[in-house]
Amino acid sequence: MMIPPFLSIDATTRHVSLDASNPAFYSDPNTVYAALHARCPTFYWEQQKQWFFTGYDQVNSLLRDRRFGRQILHIASREELDLPEPDQHVANFDLAERYSLLELEPPEHTRLRTLVNRAFVSRHVERMKPELAELANKLIDGFETDNEVELLSAFADIIPVTMIARMIGIPEEMGPQLLKWSHAYIRMYLFGRTQQDEDGAERAAKEFSDYVKTVIAERRANPRDDLLTHMIHTEHKGQYLTEDELVSTTIVLLNAGHEATVHQIGNSVRIILDSGRDPADLFKDEATIERTIEESLRICAPVHIFQRWALEPVEIDGISFKRGDKVSLILAAANLDPAKFSDPLTFRPDRNEAPNLSFGAGIHFCIGAPLARLELNVVLPILFKRLPGLRLARTPVVKDVYHFHGLDRLDLVW
């Protein structure tokens, strides 16, 4: 396998040089992952100054390994770990993240997740199927006669944010504003973020938090049958969520509840069209639909990396980590491990191999996975059935970032 010119691998030292801002990389990361699997599946990424794991078994194991966690300051001080003090210019962002389900470890994580989890179990999510289909059909009605559409703005952006807003109890007319806040907020997670990215995320966090506080106050006064009311009024072992916990949890649910699904709708449509397969065959019954969706999640996952702190000294794959070291797990690369998946770079919905890791594993397995899967399994068959002959109008525009993998534009005709 050829190594791209922007990638340098020293298999002896397991050091890799790779510019994540190179368009040839972020537009086609799978080619790089294949080269890494072939030569150096565990590697030290020089630009990121961190060890990365791509092997399926290692990523799957590390996601479940309680010697690693999403936070470290619950067991050690900044002084002990030689960590700098928080940047005050992103104080509102840090406050919004302080009680995020994505960032906590037990027992706080257990308490928060217990309060939220029942709303996202499959049997509850399944009840949303009729309104999800109704929304998808309504959106398609709006562009069906034009014979051309930019799918992300007209369809993919709208469906997930509308559904998660309805579930939580946020007015769905807030959808466009929620998208703006979310897009600015998540730029804090990107490699090589700029001062402008940080300032934008800080503003978004402040405005987002202030808005959520107004909705919390309204729900305290006027409870409804929604998730936010449930979180406000339900106790766990004699404790209620504080306002800061409510704000953090609501923001993470709104962000995580739509951002990745938007990317996955676009990614899935693109991979299906690129495959040349007949959509009628891919969506002919529920079992076939499910296999098609799972294969699209495997080969073009929307979130590529999750990081973990070493909570104690540990050795993995011959690499020694001390407490406070960070490691990164490339979920999207694990989905392409040739030791688990035959012909891993090929879209093959009929494969019956390992489950994909796109939603993670362990205690931080994506709480919204049942909702995301339902959305994909419902709206994609409707889209392809309603628009026979669907095809790309022009080459899709890939987002100019790594970590969250998706498209900026997807222009289609039929």
C-alpha positions as CSV (number, residue, x, y, z in Angstrom):
1,M,0.0,0.0,0.0
2,M,1.3,3.4,-1.0
3,I,1.9,5.9,1.8
4,P,0.5,9.4,1.0
5,P,3.2,12.1,0.6
6,F,1.8,14.1,3.6
7,L,2.2,11.0,5.9
8,S,5.5,9.9,7.4
9,I,5.7,6.6,9.4
10,D,8.7,5.4,11.4
11,A,7.5,1.8,12.3
12,T,10.6,1.3,14.4
13,T,9.9,4.1,16.9
14,R,6.2,4.1,16.1
15,H,6.3,7.9,15.4
16,V,4.1,9.4,12.8
17,S,4.1,12.8,11.2
18,L,0.7,13.9,9.8
19,D,-0.8,17.3,9.3
20,A,-4.4,17.1,10.2
21,S,-5.2,20.3,8.4
22,N,-4.1,18.8,5.0
23,P,-7.2,18.6,2.8
24,A,-5.9,15.3,1.3
25,F,-6.1,13.8,4.8
26,Y,-9.4,15.2,6.2
27,S,-11.2,14.6,2.9
28,D,-10.1,10.9,2.8
29,P,-8.9,9.8,6.3
30,N,-9.7,6.1,5.5
31,T,-6.7,5.9,3.2
32,V,-4.4,7.1,6.0
33,Y,-6.0,4.7,8.5
34,A,-5.3,1.8,6.1
35,A,-1.6,2.8,5.9
36,L,-1.4,3.0,9.7
37,H,-3.0,-0.4,10.1
38,A,-0.5,-1.9,7.7
39,R,2.5,-0.4,9.3
40,C,1.9,1.2,12.7
41,P,-1.6,0.7,14.3
42,T,-0.3,2.2,17.7
43,F,1.6,5.4,17.1
44,Y,2.9,8.6,18.6
45,W,1.5,11.5,16.5
46,E,4.2,14.0,16.6
47,Q,2.1,17.1,15.8
48,Q,-0.4,16.1,18.6
49,K,2.2,15.0,21.0
50,Q,0.2,12.0,22.1
51,W,-0.2,8.3,21.6
52,F,-3.0,7.0,19.4
53,F,-4.6,3.6,19.0
54,T,-6.4,2.4,15.9
55,G,-6.6,-1.4,16.4
56,Y,-10.2,-2.6,16.9
57,D,-9.5,-4.9,19.9
58,Q,-7.4,-2.2,21.6
59,V,-9.8,0.6,21.0
60,N,-12.7,-1.6,22.2
61,S,-10.8,-2.6,25.3
62,L,-9.6,0.9,26.2
63,L,-13.1,2.3,25.9
64,R,-14.1,-0.1,28.7
65,D,-10.8,0.0,30.7
66,R,-11.5,1.6,34.1
67,R,-7.8,2.4,34.4
68,F,-8.6,5.2,31.9
69,G,-11.2,7.9,32.2
70,R,-12.6,11.0,30.7
71,Q,-11.5,13.2,33.7
72,I,-8.5,13.3,35.9
73,L,-8.9,16.1,38.4
74,H,-11.3,14.1,40.5
75,I,-8.3,12.0,41.7
76,A,-5.3,14.4,41.3
77,S,-4.6,18.2,41.5
78,R,-3.3,20.3,38.7
79,E,-0.1,20.8,40.7
80,E,0.5,17.1,40.9
81,L,0.0,16.6,37.2
82,D,1.7,19.8,36.2
83,L,-1.4,21.1,34.3
84,P,-1.8,24.8,33.7
85,E,-4.7,26.7,35.3
86,P,-7.8,27.0,33.2
87,D,-7.9,29.8,30.6
88,Q,-10.2,32.5,31.9
89,H,-11.2,33.7,28.4
90,V,-13.2,30.4,28.1
91,A,-14.6,30.3,31.6
92,N,-18.2,30.1,30.4
93,F,-17.4,27.2,28.1
94,D,-15.6,25.4,31.0
95,L,-18.6,25.9,33.2
96,A,-21.0,24.5,30.6
97,E,-18.7,21.5,30.3
98,R,-18.1,20.9,34.0
99,Y,-21.0,18.5,34.4
100,S,-21.1,17.1,30.9
101,L,-21.9,13.4,30.7
102,L,-19.1,13.1,28.2
103,E,-16.5,14.4,30.7
104,L,-17.5,12.8,34.1
105,E,-16.6,9.6,35.8
106,P,-18.5,7.7,38.5
107,P,-20.2,8.4,40.8
108,E,-21.2,11.7,39.3
109,H,-21.5,10.2,35.8
110,T,-23.7,7.3,37.1
111,R,-26.1,9.7,38.9
112,L,-26.5,12.0,35.9
113,R,-26.8,9.2,33.3
114,T,-29.3,7.3,35.5
115,L,-31.6,10.3,35.4
116,V,-31.4,10.8,31.7
117,N,-31.0,7.2,30.4
118,R,-34.6,6.0,30.4
119,A,-35.6,8.7,27.9
120,F,-33.2,7.2,25.4
121,V,-33.8,3.5,25.7
122,S,-35.0,1.9,22.5
123,R,-38.6,1.3,23.6
124,H,-39.1,5.0,24.4
125,V,-37.3,6.2,21.3
126,E,-39.3,3.9,19.0
127,R,-42.4,5.9,19.8
128,M,-40.9,8.8,17.9
129,K,-40.9,6.9,14.7
130,P,-44.2,8.2,13.3
131,E,-43.4,11.9,13.9
132,L,-39.9,11.3,12.5
133,A,-41.3,9.9,9.3
134,E,-43.8,12.8,9.2
135,L,-41.0,15.4,9.5
136,A,-38.9,13.7,6.9
137,N,-41.7,13.6,4.4
138,K,-42.7,17.2,5.1
139,L,-39.1,18.4,4.4
140,I,-39.0,16.4,1.2
141,D,-42.3,18.0,0.2
142,G,-40.6,21.3,0.4
143,F,-37.9,20.5,-2.2
144,E,-39.2,17.5,-4.2
145,T,-40.4,19.5,-7.2
146,D,-37.2,21.5,-7.6
147,N,-35.2,18.4,-8.7
148,E,-32.1,19.8,-6.8
149,V,-31.4,20.3,-3.2
150,E,-28.5,21.0,-0.8
151,L,-29.3,18.1,1.5
152,L,-27.5,19.3,4.7
153,S,-29.3,22.6,5.1
154,A,-32.7,21.4,3.8
155,F,-32.9,18.0,5.5
156,A,-29.9,16.7,7.5
157,D,-29.5,19.8,9.7
158,I,-33.2,20.0,10.5
159,I,-34.3,16.5,11.5
160,P,-31.9,15.7,14.4
161,V,-32.1,19.1,16.0
162,T,-35.9,19.1,15.8
163,M,-36.2,15.7,17.3
164,I,-33.8,16.2,20.2
165,A,-35.4,19.6,20.9
166,R,-38.8,18.0,21.1
167,M,-37.6,15.3,23.4
168,I,-35.9,17.7,25.8
169,G,-38.7,20.3,25.6
170,I,-37.0,23.1,23.7
171,P,-39.2,25.0,21.3
172,E,-38.4,23.6,17.8
173,E,-38.5,27.1,16.3
174,M,-35.2,27.5,18.2
175,G,-33.6,25.0,15.9
176,P,-31.6,27.4,13.7
177,Q,-30.2,29.2,16.8
178,L,-29.4,25.9,18.5
179,L,-27.4,24.9,15.3
180,K,-25.5,28.2,15.4
181,W,-24.6,27.8,19.0
182,S,-23.6,24.1,18.6
183,H,-21.4,24.7,15.5
184,A,-19.5,27.4,17.4
185,Y,-19.4,25.4,20.6
186,I,-17.9,22.2,19.2
187,R,-15.0,24.0,17.6
188,M,-13.3,23.8,21.0
189,Y,-12.9,20.1,20.4
190,L,-10.9,20.5,17.2
191,F,-7.2,20.0,16.6
192,G,-5.4,23.3,16.0
193,R,-8.3,25.5,17.1
194,T,-7.6,29.2,16.9
195,Q,-8.2,32.1,19.2
196,Q,-11.2,33.0,17.0
197,D,-12.6,29.5,17.5
198,E,-12.2,29.8,21.3
199,D,-13.8,33.2,21.4
200,G,-16.7,32.0,19.4
201,A,-17.2,28.9,21.6
202,E,-17.1,31.1,24.7
203,R,-19.8,33.4,23.3
204,A,-21.9,30.4,22.3
205,A,-21.5,28.8,25.7
206,K,-22.6,32.0,27.5
207,E,-25.6,32.6,25.3
208,F,-26.6,28.9,25.2
209,S,-26.4,28.6,29.0
210,D,-28.4,31.7,29.6
211,Y,-31.1,30.5,27.3
212,V,-31.2,27.1,28.9
213,K,-31.6,28.7,32.3
214,T,-34.7,30.6,31.1
215,V,-36.2,27.3,29.9
216,I,-35.3,25.6,33.3
217,A,-37.0,28.4,35.2
218,E,-40.1,28.1,33.0
219,R,-40.3,24.3,33.5
220,R,-39.9,24.7,37.3
221,A,-43.0,26.9,37.2
222,N,-44.9,25.0,34.6
223,P,-43.8,21.3,34.4
224,R,-44.5,19.4,31.1
225,D,-44.1,15.9,29.8
226,D,-40.6,16.3,28.5
227,L,-37.1,15.3,29.5
228,L,-36.1,18.6,31.0
229,T,-39.0,18.5,33.4
230,H,-38.1,15.0,34.3
231,M,-34.5,16.0,35.0
232,I,-35.6,18.9,37.2
233,H,-38.1,17.1,39.3
234,T,-36.7,13.6,39.6
235,E,-34.4,12.7,42.5
236,H,-31.7,10.1,42.6
237,K,-30.8,8.7,46.1
238,G,-32.2,11.9,47.6
239,Q,-30.5,14.3,45.3
240,Y,-31.8,16.6,42.6
241,L,-29.7,18.0,39.8
242,T,-28.3,21.5,40.5
243,E,-28.9,24.3,37.9
244,D,-25.3,24.0,36.7
245,E,-25.8,20.2,36.2
246,L,-29.1,20.8,34.4
247,V,-27.4,23.3,32.1
248,S,-24.4,21.1,31.2
249,T,-26.6,18.1,30.7
250,T,-29.1,19.9,28.5
251,I,-26.3,21.4,26.3
252,V,-24.5,18.1,25.9
253,L,-27.7,16.4,24.9
254,L,-28.6,19.0,22.4
255,N,-25.2,19.1,20.9
256,A,-24.5,15.3,20.9
257,G,-28.1,14.6,20.0
258,H,-27.9,16.2,16.6
259,E,-24.3,17.1,15.6
260,A,-23.0,13.6,14.8
261,T,-26.3,12.5,13.2
262,V,-26.3,15.5,10.8
263,H,-22.8,14.3,9.6
264,Q,-23.9,10.7,9.4
265,I,-26.9,11.5,7.2
266,G,-24.7,13.3,4.8
267,N,-21.9,10.7,5.0
268,S,-24.4,7.8,4.5
269,V,-26.1,9.4,1.5
270,R,-22.7,10.0,-0.1
271,I,-21.3,6.5,0.5
272,I,-24.5,4.9,-0.9
273,L,-24.4,7.1,-4.0
274,D,-20.7,6.5,-4.5
275,S,-21.1,2.7,-4.1
276,G,-23.3,2.5,-7.2
277,R,-25.6,0.1,-5.5
278,D,-29.4,0.2,-6.1
279,P,-31.0,1.9,-3.1
280,A,-34.1,-0.3,-3.7
281,D,-31.9,-3.3,-2.7
282,L,-30.3,-1.5,0.2
283,F,-33.7,-0.5,1.8
284,K,-36.0,-3.3,0.7
285,D,-36.9,-4.5,4.3
286,E,-36.1,-3.7,7.9
287,A,-33.3,-6.1,8.2
288,T,-31.6,-4.9,5.0
289,I,-32.1,-1.2,6.1
290,E,-30.4,-2.0,9.4
291,R,-27.4,-3.6,7.8
292,T,-27.1,-0.7,5.4
293,I,-27.1,1.8,8.2
294,E,-24.6,-0.1,10.3
295,E,-22.2,-0.5,7.4
296,S,-22.4,3.3,6.7
297,L,-21.7,3.9,10.3
298,R,-18.7,1.6,10.1
299,I,-17.1,3.0,7.0
300,C,-17.7,6.7,7.5
301,A,-18.2,7.4,11.2
302,P,-19.1,11.0,12.1
303,V,-16.8,11.3,15.2
304,H,-13.3,9.9,14.8
305,I,-11.5,10.4,18.1
306,F,-12.2,10.0,21.8
307,Q,-9.5,10.8,24.4
308,R,-8.9,9.2,27.8
309,W,-6.7,10.1,30.8
310,A,-4.6,7.4,32.4
311,L,-5.8,7.2,36.0
312,E,-2.9,5.1,37.1
313,P,0.4,3.8,35.7
314,V,-0.4,1.3,33.0
315,E,1.2,-0.4,30.0
316,I,-0.7,-0.9,26.7
317,D,0.9,-2.5,23.6
318,G,4.3,-2.0,25.1
319,I,3.8,1.7,25.8
320,S,4.1,2.8,29.4
321,F,1.7,5.5,30.6
322,K,1.9,7.3,33.9
323,R,-1.1,8.8,35.8
324,G,-2.2,12.0,34.0
325,D,-1.1,11.0,30.5
326,K,-3.6,11.3,27.7
327,V,-4.3,8.8,25.0
328,S,-6.5,9.0,21.9
329,L,-8.6,6.3,20.4
330,I,-9.5,6.6,16.8
331,L,-13.0,5.0,16.6
332,A,-13.2,5.4,12.8
333,A,-9.9,3.7,12.3
334,A,-10.9,0.8,14.5
335,N,-13.9,0.3,12.3
336,L,-11.4,-0.4,9.4
337,D,-9.2,-2.8,11.1
338,P,-8.4,-5.6,8.5
339,A,-8.0,-8.0,11.4
340,K,-11.8,-7.6,12.0
341,F,-13.2,-6.6,8.7
342,S,-12.5,-8.2,5.3
343,D,-11.9,-5.7,2.5
344,P,-12.4,-2.9,5.1
345,L,-12.4,0.1,2.7
346,T,-15.3,-1.3,0.7
347,F,-18.9,-0.6,1.5
348,R,-20.5,-4.0,1.9
349,P,-23.9,-3.9,3.7
350,D,-24.1,-7.7,3.6
351,R,-21.1,-8.2,5.8
352,N,-21.6,-10.1,9.1
353,E,-18.5,-9.2,11.1
354,A,-17.7,-7.3,14.3
355,P,-20.0,-4.5,15.4
356,N,-18.8,-1.0,14.6
357,L,-17.5,1.2,17.4
358,S,-18.9,4.5,16.1
359,F,-21.0,5.0,19.2
360,G,-18.1,4.1,21.5
361,A,-18.3,1.4,24.3
362,G,-18.3,1.1,28.0
363,I,-19.9,3.5,30.5
364,H,-19.5,6.3,27.9
365,F,-21.3,4.5,25.1
366,C,-23.3,7.1,23.3
367,I,-26.6,7.6,25.3
368,G,-28.3,8.9,22.1
369,A,-27.3,5.8,20.0
370,P,-30.9,4.4,19.9
371,L,-32.3,7.8,18.7
372,A,-29.5,8.3,16.1
373,R,-30.1,4.8,14.7
374,L,-33.8,5.3,14.6
375,E,-33.4,8.6,12.7
376,L,-31.0,7.0,10.2
377,N,-33.2,3.9,9.7
378,V,-36.3,6.0,9.2
379,V,-35.3,9.0,7.2
380,L,-32.8,7.5,4.7
381,P,-35.2,4.9,3.2
382,I,-37.8,7.7,2.9
383,L,-35.4,10.0,1.2
384,F,-34.3,7.4,-1.4
385,K,-37.8,6.1,-2.0
386,R,-39.3,9.6,-2.5
387,L,-36.4,10.7,-4.8
388,P,-35.8,7.9,-7.3
389,G,-32.7,8.5,-9.4
390,L,-31.0,10.5,-6.7
391,R,-27.4,11.4,-7.6
392,L,-24.7,13.8,-6.8
393,A,-25.0,17.2,-8.5
394,R,-21.4,18.0,-7.9
395,T,-18.5,16.8,-5.8
396,P,-19.4,17.1,-2.1
397,V,-17.6,19.7,0.0
398,V,-15.9,18.1,3.0
399,K,-15.6,19.9,6.3
400,D,-12.2,21.5,6.6
401,V,-11.6,20.0,10.0
402,Y,-10.5,16.6,11.5
403,H,-12.1,14.9,14.5
404,F,-15.7,15.5,13.4
405,H,-15.9,14.0,9.9
406,G,-18.7,15.2,7.7
407,L,-19.7,17.4,4.8
408,D,-20.2,21.2,4.5
409,R,-22.4,20.8,1.3
410,L,-24.1,17.8,-0.4
411,D,-25.8,19.0,-3.6
412,L,-28.1,16.4,-5.1
413,V,-30.3,16.1,-8.2
414,W,-32.8,13.4,-9.3
